[in-house]
Amino acid sequence: MAMAANEIETLIKEALPDADVKINDLRGDGDHYAAFVTSASFKGKNRVQQHQMVYNALRGRMGNELHALALQTAIPEGV
């Protein structure tokens, strides 16, 4: 079962309300996405911790409804 891009965005924003989330469906199949997430919540966290925060926001859907997610995270400038 595929997952819609807006579902991914919603889940991330529920967990990280200040997040700016951009989702790109890489193959048009609803299974392979790229996500770029910017959030002040990432400040002080290393890249692995930032990615874990996003994966936790997906509530276990990674590897199930969501097959692949190429993830990039960033802290907003000036934070």
mmCIF file of the N, C-alpha and C atoms, coordinates in Angstrom:
data_MODEL
# 
_entry.id   MODEL 
# 
loop_
_atom_site.group_PDB 
_atom_site.id 
_atom_site.type_symbol 
_atom_site.label_atom_id 
_atom_site.label_alt_id 
_atom_site.label_comp_id 
_atom_site.label_asym_id 
_atom_site.label_entity_id 
_atom_site.label_seq_id 
_atom_site.pdbx_PDB_ins_code 
_atom_site.Cartn_x 
_atom_site.Cartn_y 
_atom_site.Cartn_z 
_atom_site.occupancy 
_atom_site.B_iso_or_equiv 
_atom_site.pdbx_formal_charge 
_atom_site.auth_seq_id 
_atom_site.auth_comp_id 
_atom_site.auth_asym_id 
_atom_site.auth_atom_id 
_atom_site.pdbx_PDB_model_num 
ATOM 1   N N  . MET A 1 1  ? 0.845  -1.179 0.000  1.00 0.00 ? 1  MET A N  1 
ATOM 2   C CA . MET A 1 1  ? 0.000  0.000  0.000  1.00 0.00 ? 1  MET A CA 1 
ATOM 3   C C  . MET A 1 1  ? 0.887  1.239  0.000  1.00 0.00 ? 1  MET A C  1 
ATOM 4   N N  . ALA A 1 2  ? 0.651  2.146  -0.929 1.00 0.00 ? 2  ALA A N  1 
ATOM 5   C CA . ALA A 1 2  ? 1.430  3.368  -1.068 1.00 0.00 ? 2  ALA A CA 1 
ATOM 6   C C  . ALA A 1 2  ? 0.959  4.424  -0.067 1.00 0.00 ? 2  ALA A C  1 
ATOM 7   N N  . MET A 1 3  ? 1.794  5.434  0.109  1.00 0.00 ? 3  MET A N  1 
ATOM 8   C CA . MET A 1 3  ? 1.498  6.524  1.025  1.00 0.00 ? 3  MET A CA 1 
ATOM 9   C C  . MET A 1 3  ? 1.563  7.841  0.250  1.00 0.00 ? 3  MET A C  1 
ATOM 10  N N  . ALA A 1 4  ? 0.587  8.693  0.428  1.00 0.00 ? 4  ALA A N  1 
ATOM 11  C CA . ALA A 1 4  ? 0.547  9.967  -0.287 1.00 0.00 ? 4  ALA A CA 1 
ATOM 12  C C  . ALA A 1 4  ? 1.522  10.971 0.317  1.00 0.00 ? 4  ALA A C  1 
ATOM 13  N N  . ALA A 1 5  ? 2.067  11.829 -0.526 1.00 0.00 ? 5  ALA A N  1 
ATOM 14  C CA . ALA A 1 5  ? 3.030  12.840 -0.086 1.00 0.00 ? 5  ALA A CA 1 
ATOM 15  C C  . ALA A 1 5  ? 2.444  13.740 0.998  1.00 0.00 ? 5  ALA A C  1 
ATOM 16  N N  . ASN A 1 6  ? 1.176  14.102 0.858  1.00 0.00 ? 6  ASN A N  1 
ATOM 17  C CA . ASN A 1 6  ? 0.578  14.988 1.868  1.00 0.00 ? 6  ASN A CA 1 
ATOM 18  C C  . ASN A 1 6  ? 0.449  14.294 3.224  1.00 0.00 ? 6  ASN A C  1 
ATOM 19  N N  . GLU A 1 7  ? 0.315  12.970 3.240  1.00 0.00 ? 7  GLU A N  1 
ATOM 20  C CA . GLU A 1 7  ? 0.292  12.224 4.509  1.00 0.00 ? 7  GLU A CA 1 
ATOM 21  C C  . GLU A 1 7  ? 1.645  12.323 5.206  1.00 0.00 ? 7  GLU A C  1 
ATOM 22  N N  . ILE A 1 8  ? 2.710  12.177 4.435  1.00 0.00 ? 8  ILE A N  1 
ATOM 23  C CA . ILE A 1 8  ? 4.059  12.276 4.993  1.00 0.00 ? 8  ILE A CA 1 
ATOM 24  C C  . ILE A 1 8  ? 4.260  13.663 5.589  1.00 0.00 ? 8  ILE A C  1 
ATOM 25  N N  . GLU A 1 9  ? 3.900  14.676 4.828  1.00 0.00 ? 9  GLU A N  1 
ATOM 26  C CA . GLU A 1 9  ? 4.047  16.058 5.286  1.00 0.00 ? 9  GLU A CA 1 
ATOM 27  C C  . GLU A 1 9  ? 3.250  16.303 6.562  1.00 0.00 ? 9  GLU A C  1 
ATOM 28  N N  . THR A 1 10 ? 2.017  15.829 6.599  1.00 0.00 ? 10 THR A N  1 
ATOM 29  C CA . THR A 1 10 ? 1.158  16.013 7.773  1.00 0.00 ? 10 THR A CA 1 
ATOM 30  C C  . THR A 1 10 ? 1.769  15.372 9.013  1.00 0.00 ? 10 THR A C  1 
ATOM 31  N N  . LEU A 1 11 ? 2.241  14.147 8.885  1.00 0.00 ? 11 LEU A N  1 
ATOM 32  C CA . LEU A 1 11 ? 2.828  13.452 10.032 1.00 0.00 ? 11 LEU A CA 1 
ATOM 33  C C  . LEU A 1 11 ? 4.065  14.190 10.560 1.00 0.00 ? 11 LEU A C  1 
ATOM 34  N N  . ILE A 1 12 ? 4.896  14.666 9.655  1.00 0.00 ? 12 ILE A N  1 
ATOM 35  C CA . ILE A 1 12 ? 6.107  15.378 10.064 1.00 0.00 ? 12 ILE A CA 1 
ATOM 36  C C  . ILE A 1 12 ? 5.731  16.686 10.761 1.00 0.00 ? 12 ILE A C  1 
ATOM 37  N N  . LYS A 1 13 ? 4.765  17.412 10.198 1.00 0.00 ? 13 LYS A N  1 
ATOM 38  C CA . LYS A 1 13 ? 4.370  18.690 10.789 1.00 0.00 ? 13 LYS A CA 1 
ATOM 39  C C  . LYS A 1 13 ? 3.648  18.513 12.124 1.00 0.00 ? 13 LYS A C  1 
ATOM 40  N N  . GLU A 1 14 ? 2.980  17.387 12.320 1.00 0.00 ? 14 GLU A N  1 
ATOM 41  C CA . GLU A 1 14 ? 2.361  17.115 13.625 1.00 0.00 ? 14 GLU A CA 1 
ATOM 42  C C  . GLU A 1 14 ? 3.431  16.957 14.694 1.00 0.00 ? 14 GLU A C  1 
ATOM 43  N N  . ALA A 1 15 ? 4.532  16.304 14.343 1.00 0.00 ? 15 ALA A N  1 
ATOM 44  C CA . ALA A 1 15 ? 5.609  16.071 15.300 1.00 0.00 ? 15 ALA A CA 1 
ATOM 45  C C  . ALA A 1 15 ? 6.540  17.273 15.429 1.00 0.00 ? 15 ALA A C  1 
ATOM 46  N N  . LEU A 1 16 ? 6.725  18.005 14.339 1.00 0.00 ? 16 LEU A N  1 
ATOM 47  C CA . LEU A 1 16 ? 7.620  19.169 14.301 1.00 0.00 ? 16 LEU A CA 1 
ATOM 48  C C  . LEU A 1 16 ? 6.821  20.341 13.732 1.00 0.00 ? 16 LEU A C  1 
ATOM 49  N N  . PRO A 1 17 ? 6.000  20.996 14.551 1.00 0.00 ? 17 PRO A N  1 
ATOM 50  C CA . PRO A 1 17 ? 5.067  22.010 14.045 1.00 0.00 ? 17 PRO A CA 1 
ATOM 51  C C  . PRO A 1 17 ? 5.715  23.169 13.290 1.00 0.00 ? 17 PRO A C  1 
ATOM 52  N N  . ASP A 1 18 ? 6.954  23.497 13.587 1.00 0.00 ? 18 ASP A N  1 
ATOM 53  C CA . ASP A 1 18 ? 7.608  24.621 12.901 1.00 0.00 ? 18 ASP A CA 1 
ATOM 54  C C  . ASP A 1 18 ? 8.271  24.194 11.589 1.00 0.00 ? 18 ASP A C  1 
ATOM 55  N N  . ALA A 1 19 ? 8.198  22.922 11.260 1.00 0.00 ? 19 ALA A N  1 
ATOM 56  C CA . ALA A 1 19 ? 8.936  22.388 10.115 1.00 0.00 ? 19 ALA A CA 1 
ATOM 57  C C  . ALA A 1 19 ? 8.439  22.933 8.784  1.00 0.00 ? 19 ALA A C  1 
ATOM 58  N N  . ASP A 1 20 ? 9.408  23.185 7.915  1.00 0.00 ? 20 ASP A N  1 
ATOM 59  C CA . ASP A 1 20 ? 9.132  23.444 6.509  1.00 0.00 ? 20 ASP A CA 1 
ATOM 60  C C  . ASP A 1 20 ? 9.438  22.126 5.810  1.00 0.00 ? 20 ASP A C  1 
ATOM 61  N N  . VAL A 1 21 ? 8.455  21.541 5.162  1.00 0.00 ? 21 VAL A N  1 
ATOM 62  C CA . VAL A 1 21 ? 8.588  20.202 4.587  1.00 0.00 ? 21 VAL A CA 1 
ATOM 63  C C  . VAL A 1 21 ? 8.326  20.255 3.083  1.00 0.00 ? 21 VAL A C  1 
ATOM 64  N N  . LYS A 1 22 ? 9.268  19.731 2.334  1.00 0.00 ? 22 LYS A N  1 
ATOM 65  C CA . LYS A 1 22 ? 9.097  19.608 0.884  1.00 0.00 ? 22 LYS A CA 1 
ATOM 66  C C  . LYS A 1 22 ? 9.235  18.132 0.532  1.00 0.00 ? 22 LYS A C  1 
ATOM 67  N N  . ILE A 1 23 ? 8.227  17.581 -0.125 1.00 0.00 ? 23 ILE A N  1 
ATOM 68  C CA . ILE A 1 23 ? 8.206  16.168 -0.492 1.00 0.00 ? 23 ILE A CA 1 
ATOM 69  C C  . ILE A 1 23 ? 8.202  16.051 -2.011 1.00 0.00 ? 23 ILE A C  1 
ATOM 70  N N  . ASN A 1 24 ? 9.023  15.154 -2.531 1.00 0.00 ? 24 ASN A N  1 
ATOM 71  C CA . ASN A 1 24 ? 9.080  14.912 -3.967 1.00 0.00 ? 24 ASN A CA 1 
ATOM 72  C C  . ASN A 1 24 ? 8.909  13.413 -4.211 1.00 0.00 ? 24 ASN A C  1 
ATOM 73  N N  . ASP A 1 25 ? 7.902  13.045 -4.991 1.00 0.00 ? 25 ASP A N  1 
ATOM 74  C CA . ASP A 1 25 ? 7.680  11.639 -5.358 1.00 0.00 ? 25 ASP A CA 1 
ATOM 75  C C  . ASP A 1 25 ? 8.661  11.305 -6.482 1.00 0.00 ? 25 ASP A C  1 
ATOM 76  N N  . LEU A 1 26 ? 9.663  10.511 -6.171 1.00 0.00 ? 26 LEU A N  1 
ATOM 77  C CA . LEU A 1 26 ? 10.762 10.264 -7.097 1.00 0.00 ? 26 LEU A CA 1 
ATOM 78  C C  . LEU A 1 26 ? 10.374 9.433  -8.315 1.00 0.00 ? 26 LEU A C  1 
ATOM 79  N N  . ARG A 1 27 ? 9.433  8.513  -8.157 1.00 0.00 ? 27 ARG A N  1 
ATOM 80  C CA . ARG A 1 27 ? 9.069  7.621  -9.261 1.00 0.00 ? 27 ARG A CA 1 
ATOM 81  C C  . ARG A 1 27 ? 7.606  7.737  -9.672 1.00 0.00 ? 27 ARG A C  1 
ATOM 82  N N  . GLY A 1 28 ? 6.844  8.533  -8.956 1.00 0.00 ? 28 GLY A N  1 
ATOM 83  C CA . GLY A 1 28 ? 5.422  8.646  -9.254 1.00 0.00 ? 28 GLY A CA 1 
ATOM 84  C C  . GLY A 1 28 ? 4.615  7.449  -8.804 1.00 0.00 ? 28 GLY A C  1 
ATOM 85  N N  . ASP A 1 29 ? 5.216  6.627  -7.934 1.00 0.00 ? 29 ASP A N  1 
ATOM 86  C CA . ASP A 1 29 ? 4.538  5.401  -7.495 1.00 0.00 ? 29 ASP A CA 1 
ATOM 87  C C  . ASP A 1 29 ? 4.027  5.453  -6.060 1.00 0.00 ? 29 ASP A C  1 
ATOM 88  N N  . GLY A 1 30 ? 4.268  6.569  -5.359 1.00 0.00 ? 30 GLY A N  1 
ATOM 89  C CA . GLY A 1 30 ? 3.824  6.672  -3.974 1.00 0.00 ? 30 GLY A CA 1 
ATOM 90  C C  . GLY A 1 30 ? 4.624  5.828  -3.010 1.00 0.00 ? 30 GLY A C  1 
ATOM 91  N N  . ASP A 1 31 ? 5.735  5.270  -3.445 1.00 0.00 ? 31 ASP A N  1 
ATOM 92  C CA . ASP A 1 31 ? 6.582  4.431  -2.592 1.00 0.00 ? 31 ASP A CA 1 
ATOM 93  C C  . ASP A 1 31 ? 7.993  4.977  -2.416 1.00 0.00 ? 31 ASP A C  1 
ATOM 94  N N  . HIS A 1 32 ? 8.417  5.850  -3.297 1.00 0.00 ? 32 HIS A N  1 
ATOM 95  C CA . HIS A 1 32 ? 9.797  6.349  -3.288 1.00 0.00 ? 32 HIS A CA 1 
ATOM 96  C C  . HIS A 1 32 ? 9.785  7.876  -3.273 1.00 0.00 ? 32 HIS A C  1 
ATOM 97  N N  . TYR A 1 33 ? 10.112 8.442  -2.127 1.00 0.00 ? 33 TYR A N  1 
ATOM 98  C CA . TYR A 1 33 ? 10.053 9.882  -1.949 1.00 0.00 ? 33 TYR A CA 1 
ATOM 99  C C  . TYR A 1 33 ? 11.410 10.442 -1.545 1.00 0.00 ? 33 TYR A C  1 
ATOM 100 N N  . ALA A 1 34 ? 11.567 11.736 -1.812 1.00 0.00 ? 34 ALA A N  1 
ATOM 101 C CA . ALA A 1 34 ? 12.657 12.522 -1.252 1.00 0.00 ? 34 ALA A CA 1 
ATOM 102 C C  . ALA A 1 34 ? 11.992 13.591 -0.388 1.00 0.00 ? 34 ALA A C  1 
ATOM 103 N N  . ALA A 1 35 ? 12.551 13.835 0.792  1.00 0.00 ? 35 ALA A N  1 
ATOM 104 C CA . ALA A 1 35 ? 12.000 14.846 1.688  1.00 0.00 ? 35 ALA A CA 1 
ATOM 105 C C  . ALA A 1 35 ? 13.116 15.775 2.146  1.00 0.00 ? 35 ALA A C  1 
ATOM 106 N N  . PHE A 1 36 ? 12.811 17.055 2.154  1.00 0.00 ? 36 PHE A N  1 
ATOM 107 C CA . PHE A 1 36 ? 13.719 18.051 2.704  1.00 0.00 ? 36 PHE A CA 1 
ATOM 108 C C  . PHE A 1 36 ? 12.970 18.726 3.842  1.00 0.00 ? 36 PHE A C  1 
ATOM 109 N N  . VAL A 1 37 ? 13.491 18.583 5.054  1.00 0.00 ? 37 VAL A N  1 
ATOM 110 C CA . VAL A 1 37 ? 12.813 19.088 6.244  1.00 0.00 ? 37 VAL A CA 1 
ATOM 111 C C  . VAL A 1 37 ? 13.716 20.083 6.954  1.00 0.00 ? 37 VAL A C  1 
ATOM 112 N N  . THR A 1 38 ? 13.204 21.287 7.163  1.00 0.00 ? 38 THR A N  1 
ATOM 113 C CA . THR A 1 38 ? 13.916 22.322 7.894  1.00 0.00 ? 38 THR A CA 1 
ATOM 114 C C  . THR A 1 38 ? 13.143 22.612 9.167  1.00 0.00 ? 38 THR A C  1 
ATOM 115 N N  . SER A 1 39 ? 13.841 22.575 10.310 1.00 0.00 ? 39 SER A N  1 
ATOM 116 C CA . SER A 1 39 ? 13.174 22.818 11.583 1.00 0.00 ? 39 SER A CA 1 
ATOM 117 C C  . SER A 1 39 ? 14.170 23.325 12.623 1.00 0.00 ? 39 SER A C  1 
ATOM 118 N N  . ALA A 1 40 ? 13.745 24.292 13.421 1.00 0.00 ? 40 ALA A N  1 
ATOM 119 C CA . ALA A 1 40 ? 14.562 24.777 14.530 1.00 0.00 ? 40 ALA A CA 1 
ATOM 120 C C  . ALA A 1 40 ? 14.735 23.690 15.588 1.00 0.00 ? 40 ALA A C  1 
ATOM 121 N N  . SER A 1 41 ? 13.848 22.704 15.598 1.00 0.00 ? 41 SER A N  1 
ATOM 122 C CA . SER A 1 41 ? 13.951 21.591 16.554 1.00 0.00 ? 41 SER A CA 1 
ATOM 123 C C  . SER A 1 41 ? 15.223 20.780 16.360 1.00 0.00 ? 41 SER A C  1 
ATOM 124 N N  . PHE A 1 42 ? 15.836 20.907 15.195 1.00 0.00 ? 42 PHE A N  1 
ATOM 125 C CA . PHE A 1 42 ? 17.060 20.157 14.908 1.00 0.00 ? 42 PHE A CA 1 
ATOM 126 C C  . PHE A 1 42 ? 18.306 20.795 15.534 1.00 0.00 ? 42 PHE A C  1 
ATOM 127 N N  . LYS A 1 43 ? 18.170 22.012 16.014 1.00 0.00 ? 43 LYS A N  1 
ATOM 128 C CA . LYS A 1 43 ? 19.336 22.711 16.571 1.00 0.00 ? 43 LYS A CA 1 
ATOM 129 C C  . LYS A 1 43 ? 19.951 21.907 17.710 1.00 0.00 ? 43 LYS A C  1 
ATOM 130 N N  . GLY A 1 44 ? 21.271 21.744 17.662 1.00 0.00 ? 44 GLY A N  1 
ATOM 131 C CA . GLY A 1 44 ? 21.990 21.011 18.695 1.00 0.00 ? 44 GLY A CA 1 
ATOM 132 C C  . GLY A 1 44 ? 21.996 19.505 18.491 1.00 0.00 ? 44 GLY A C  1 
ATOM 133 N N  . LYS A 1 45 ? 21.320 19.046 17.453 1.00 0.00 ? 45 LYS A N  1 
ATOM 134 C CA . LYS A 1 45 ? 21.262 17.605 17.175 1.00 0.00 ? 45 LYS A CA 1 
ATOM 135 C C  . LYS A 1 45 ? 22.156 17.303 15.970 1.00 0.00 ? 45 LYS A C  1 
ATOM 136 N N  . ASN A 1 46 ? 22.790 16.135 16.005 1.00 0.00 ? 46 ASN A N  1 
ATOM 137 C CA . ASN A 1 46 ? 23.578 15.737 14.839 1.00 0.00 ? 46 ASN A CA 1 
ATOM 138 C C  . ASN A 1 46 ? 22.635 15.207 13.755 1.00 0.00 ? 46 ASN A C  1 
ATOM 139 N N  . ARG A 1 47 ? 23.185 14.958 12.576 1.00 0.00 ? 47 ARG A N  1 
ATOM 140 C CA . ARG A 1 47 ? 22.371 14.557 11.426 1.00 0.00 ? 47 ARG A CA 1 
ATOM 141 C C  . ARG A 1 47 ? 21.581 13.272 11.719 1.00 0.00 ? 47 ARG A C  1 
ATOM 142 N N  . VAL A 1 48 ? 22.194 12.306 12.365 1.00 0.00 ? 48 VAL A N  1 
ATOM 143 C CA . VAL A 1 48 ? 21.500 11.052 12.687 1.00 0.00 ? 48 VAL A CA 1 
ATOM 144 C C  . VAL A 1 48 ? 20.313 11.326 13.606 1.00 0.00 ? 48 VAL A C  1 
ATOM 145 N N  . GLN A 1 49 ? 20.502 12.151 14.616 1.00 0.00 ? 49 GLN A N  1 
ATOM 146 C CA . GLN A 1 49 ? 19.413 12.480 15.529 1.00 0.00 ? 49 GLN A CA 1 
ATOM 147 C C  . GLN A 1 49 ? 18.284 13.221 14.810 1.00 0.00 ? 49 GLN A C  1 
ATOM 148 N N  . GLN A 1 50 ? 18.648 14.109 13.883 1.00 0.00 ? 50 GLN A N  1 
ATOM 149 C CA . GLN A 1 50 ? 17.642 14.828 13.108 1.00 0.00 ? 50 GLN A CA 1 
ATOM 150 C C  . GLN A 1 50 ? 16.807 13.851 12.282 1.00 0.00 ? 50 GLN A C  1 
ATOM 151 N N  . HIS A 1 51 ? 17.479 12.917 11.634 1.00 0.00 ? 51 HIS A N  1 
ATOM 152 C CA . HIS A 1 51 ? 16.769 11.930 10.813 1.00 0.00 ? 51 HIS A CA 1 
ATOM 153 C C  . HIS A 1 51 ? 15.893 11.038 11.686 1.00 0.00 ? 51 HIS A C  1 
ATOM 154 N N  . GLN A 1 52 ? 16.377 10.679 12.861 1.00 0.00 ? 52 GLN A N  1 
ATOM 155 C CA . GLN A 1 52 ? 15.575 9.860  13.771 1.00 0.00 ? 52 GLN A CA 1 
ATOM 156 C C  . GLN A 1 52 ? 14.294 10.592 14.173 1.00 0.00 ? 52 GLN A C  1 
ATOM 157 N N  . MET A 1 53 ? 14.389 11.899 14.362 1.00 0.00 ? 53 MET A N  1 
ATOM 158 C CA . MET A 1 53 ? 13.205 12.688 14.708 1.00 0.00 ? 53 MET A CA 1 
ATOM 159 C C  . MET A 1 53 ? 12.157 12.616 13.596 1.00 0.00 ? 53 MET A C  1 
ATOM 160 N N  . VAL A 1 54 ? 12.618 12.690 12.359 1.00 0.00 ? 54 VAL A N  1 
ATOM 161 C CA . VAL A 1 54 ? 11.690 12.610 11.230 1.00 0.00 ? 54 VAL A CA 1 
ATOM 162 C C  . VAL A 1 54 ? 11.114 11.192 11.121 1.00 0.00 ? 54 VAL A C  1 
ATOM 163 N N  . TYR A 1 55 ? 11.963 10.175 11.223 1.00 0.00 ? 55 TYR A N  1 
ATOM 164 C CA . TYR A 1 55 ? 11.466 8.801  11.137 1.00 0.00 ? 55 TYR A CA 1 
ATOM 165 C C  . TYR A 1 55 ? 10.475 8.504  12.265 1.00 0.00 ? 55 TYR A C  1 
ATOM 166 N N  . ASN A 1 56 ? 10.741 9.019  13.470 1.00 0.00 ? 56 ASN A N  1 
ATOM 167 C CA . ASN A 1 56 ? 9.796  8.833  14.577 1.00 0.00 ? 56 ASN A CA 1 
ATOM 168 C C  . ASN A 1 56 ? 8.451  9.492  14.268 1.00 0.00 ? 56 ASN A C  1 
ATOM 169 N N  . ALA A 1 57 ? 8.489  10.621 13.580 1.00 0.00 ? 57 ALA A N  1 
ATOM 170 C CA . ALA A 1 57 ? 7.257  11.319 13.211 1.00 0.00 ? 57 ALA A CA 1 
ATOM 171 C C  . ALA A 1 57 ? 6.398  10.471 12.274 1.00 0.00 ? 57 ALA A C  1 
ATOM 172 N N  . LEU A 1 58 ? 7.024  9.586  11.522 1.00 0.00 ? 58 LEU A N  1 
ATOM 173 C CA . LEU A 1 58 ? 6.291  8.744  10.571 1.00 0.00 ? 58 LEU A CA 1 
ATOM 174 C C  . LEU A 1 58 ? 5.603  7.556  11.235 1.00 0.00 ? 58 LEU A C  1 
ATOM 175 N N  . ARG A 1 59 ? 5.787  7.402  12.531 1.00 0.00 ? 59 ARG A N  1 
ATOM 176 C CA . ARG A 1 59 ? 5.052  6.428  13.356 1.00 0.00 ? 59 ARG A CA 1 
ATOM 177 C C  . ARG A 1 59 ? 5.058  5.007  12.804 1.00 0.00 ? 59 ARG A C  1 
ATOM 178 N N  . GLY A 1 60 ? 6.234  4.509  12.460 1.00 0.00 ? 60 GLY A N  1 
ATOM 179 C CA . GLY A 1 60 ? 6.352  3.122  12.036 1.00 0.00 ? 60 GLY A CA 1 
ATOM 180 C C  . GLY A 1 60 ? 5.946  2.840  10.602 1.00 0.00 ? 60 GLY A C  1 
ATOM 181 N N  . ARG A 1 61 ? 5.607  3.863  9.842  1.00 0.00 ? 61 ARG A N  1 
ATOM 182 C CA . ARG A 1 61 ? 5.201  3.633  8.456  1.00 0.00 ? 61 ARG A CA 1 
ATOM 183 C C  . ARG A 1 61 ? 6.381  3.403  7.522  1.00 0.00 ? 61 ARG A C  1 
ATOM 184 N N  . MET A 1 62 ? 7.570  3.835  7.938  1.00 0.00 ? 62 MET A N  1 
ATOM 185 C CA . MET A 1 62 ? 8.774  3.628  7.127  1.00 0.00 ? 62 MET A CA 1 
ATOM 186 C C  . MET A 1 62 ? 9.025  2.128  7.017  1.00 0.00 ? 62 MET A C  1 
ATOM 187 N N  . GLY A 1 63 ? 9.165  1.628  5.800  1.00 0.00 ? 63 GLY A N  1 
ATOM 188 C CA . GLY A 1 63 ? 9.366  0.202  5.577  1.00 0.00 ? 63 GLY A CA 1 
ATOM 189 C C  . GLY A 1 63 ? 8.063  -0.564 5.426  1.00 0.00 ? 63 GLY A C  1 
ATOM 190 N N  . ASN A 1 64 ? 6.961  0.093  5.699  1.00 0.00 ? 64 ASN A N  1 
ATOM 191 C CA . ASN A 1 64 ? 5.638  -0.516 5.515  1.00 0.00 ? 64 ASN A CA 1 
ATOM 192 C C  . ASN A 1 64 ? 4.925  0.204  4.371  1.00 0.00 ? 64 ASN A C  1 
ATOM 193 N N  . GLU A 1 65 ? 4.053  1.175  4.723  1.00 0.00 ? 65 GLU A N  1 
ATOM 194 C CA . GLU A 1 65 ? 3.382  1.943  3.670  1.00 0.00 ? 65 GLU A CA 1 
ATOM 195 C C  . GLU A 1 65 ? 4.368  2.775  2.858  1.00 0.00 ? 65 GLU A C  1 
ATOM 196 N N  . LEU A 1 66 ? 5.440  3.207  3.505  1.00 0.00 ? 66 LEU A N  1 
ATOM 197 C CA . LEU A 1 66 ? 6.448  4.039  2.860  1.00 0.00 ? 66 LEU A CA 1 
ATOM 198 C C  . LEU A 1 66 ? 7.704  3.206  2.646  1.00 0.00 ? 66 LEU A C  1 
ATOM 199 N N  . HIS A 1 67 ? 7.987  2.901  1.385  1.00 0.00 ? 67 HIS A N  1 
ATOM 200 C CA . HIS A 1 67 ? 9.082  1.998  1.066  1.00 0.00 ? 67 HIS A CA 1 
ATOM 201 C C  . HIS A 1 67 ? 10.450 2.676  1.154  1.00 0.00 ? 67 HIS A C  1 
ATOM 202 N N  . ALA A 1 68 ? 10.591 3.878  0.592  1.00 0.00 ? 68 ALA A N  1 
ATOM 203 C CA . ALA A 1 68 ? 11.894 4.545  0.557  1.00 0.00 ? 68 ALA A CA 1 
ATOM 204 C C  . ALA A 1 68 ? 11.732 6.048  0.725  1.00 0.00 ? 68 ALA A C  1 
ATOM 205 N N  . LEU A 1 69 ? 12.587 6.629  1.568  1.00 0.00 ? 69 LEU A N  1 
ATOM 206 C CA . LEU A 1 69 ? 12.569 8.066  1.794  1.00 0.00 ? 69 LEU A CA 1 
ATOM 207 C C  . LEU A 1 69 ? 14.005 8.573  1.826  1.00 0.00 ? 69 LEU A C  1 
ATOM 208 N N  . ALA A 1 70 ? 14.384 9.322  0.798  1.00 0.00 ? 70 ALA A N  1 
ATOM 209 C CA . ALA A 1 70 ? 15.686 9.991  0.778  1.00 0.00 ? 70 ALA A CA 1 
ATOM 210 C C  . ALA A 1 70 ? 15.496 11.275 1.586  1.00 0.00 ? 70 ALA A C  1 
ATOM 211 N N  . LEU A 1 71 ? 16.172 11.371 2.696  1.00 0.00 ? 71 LEU A N  1 
ATOM 212 C CA . LEU A 1 71 ? 15.904 12.430 3.656  1.00 0.00 ? 71 LEU A CA 1 
ATOM 213 C C  . LEU A 1 71 ? 17.067 13.397 3.780  1.00 0.00 ? 71 LEU A C  1 
ATOM 214 N N  . GLN A 1 72 ? 16.753 14.688 3.726  1.00 0.00 ? 72 GLN A N  1 
ATOM 215 C CA . GLN A 1 72 ? 17.714 15.743 4.002  1.00 0.00 ? 72 GLN A CA 1 
ATOM 216 C C  . GLN A 1 72 ? 17.083 16.626 5.073  1.00 0.00 ? 72 GLN A C  1 
ATOM 217 N N  . THR A 1 73 ? 17.884 16.999 6.077  1.00 0.00 ? 73 THR A N  1 
ATOM 218 C CA . THR A 1 73 ? 17.394 17.857 7.132  1.00 0.00 ? 73 THR A CA 1 
ATOM 219 C C  . THR A 1 73 ? 18.300 19.077 7.243  1.00 0.00 ? 73 THR A C  1 
ATOM 220 N N  . ALA A 1 74 ? 17.729 20.155 7.781  1.00 0.00 ? 74 ALA A N  1 
ATOM 221 C CA . ALA A 1 74 ? 18.490 21.376 7.956  1.00 0.00 ? 74 ALA A CA 1 
ATOM 222 C C  . ALA A 1 74 ? 17.884 22.210 9.084  1.00 0.00 ? 74 ALA A C  1 
ATOM 223 N N  . ILE A 1 75 ? 18.702 23.091 9.610  1.00 0.00 ? 75 ILE A N  1 
ATOM 224 C CA . ILE A 1 75 ? 18.272 24.062 10.615 1.00 0.00 ? 75 ILE A CA 1 
ATOM 225 C C  . ILE A 1 75 ? 18.084 25.395 9.885  1.00 0.00 ? 75 ILE A C  1 
ATOM 226 N N  . PRO A 1 76 ? 16.997 26.118 10.142 1.00 0.00 ? 76 PRO A N  1 
ATOM 227 C CA . PRO A 1 76 ? 16.802 27.394 9.465  1.00 0.00 ? 76 PRO A CA 1 
ATOM 228 C C  . PRO A 1 76 ? 17.955 28.360 9.752  1.00 0.00 ? 76 PRO A C  1 
ATOM 229 N N  . GLU A 1 77 ? 18.275 29.178 8.781  1.00 0.00 ? 77 GLU A N  1 
ATOM 230 C CA . GLU A 1 77 ? 19.324 30.168 8.980  1.00 0.00 ? 77 GLU A CA 1 
ATOM 231 C C  . GLU A 1 77 ? 18.918 31.139 10.077 1.00 0.00 ? 77 GLU A C  1 
ATOM 232 N N  . GLY A 1 78 ? 19.895 31.539 10.886 1.00 0.00 ? 78 GLY A N  1 
ATOM 233 C CA . GLY A 1 78 ? 19.635 32.490 11.941 1.00 0.00 ? 78 GLY A CA 1 
ATOM 234 C C  . GLY A 1 78 ? 19.142 31.884 13.239 1.00 0.00 ? 78 GLY A C  1 
ATOM 235 N N  . VAL A 1 79 ? 19.058 30.568 13.291 1.00 0.00 ? 79 VAL A N  1 
ATOM 236 C CA . VAL A 1 79 ? 18.591 29.896 14.520 1.00 0.00 ? 79 VAL A CA 1 
ATOM 237 C C  . VAL A 1 79 ? 19.779 29.409 15.308 1.00 0.00 ? 79 VAL A C  1 
# 
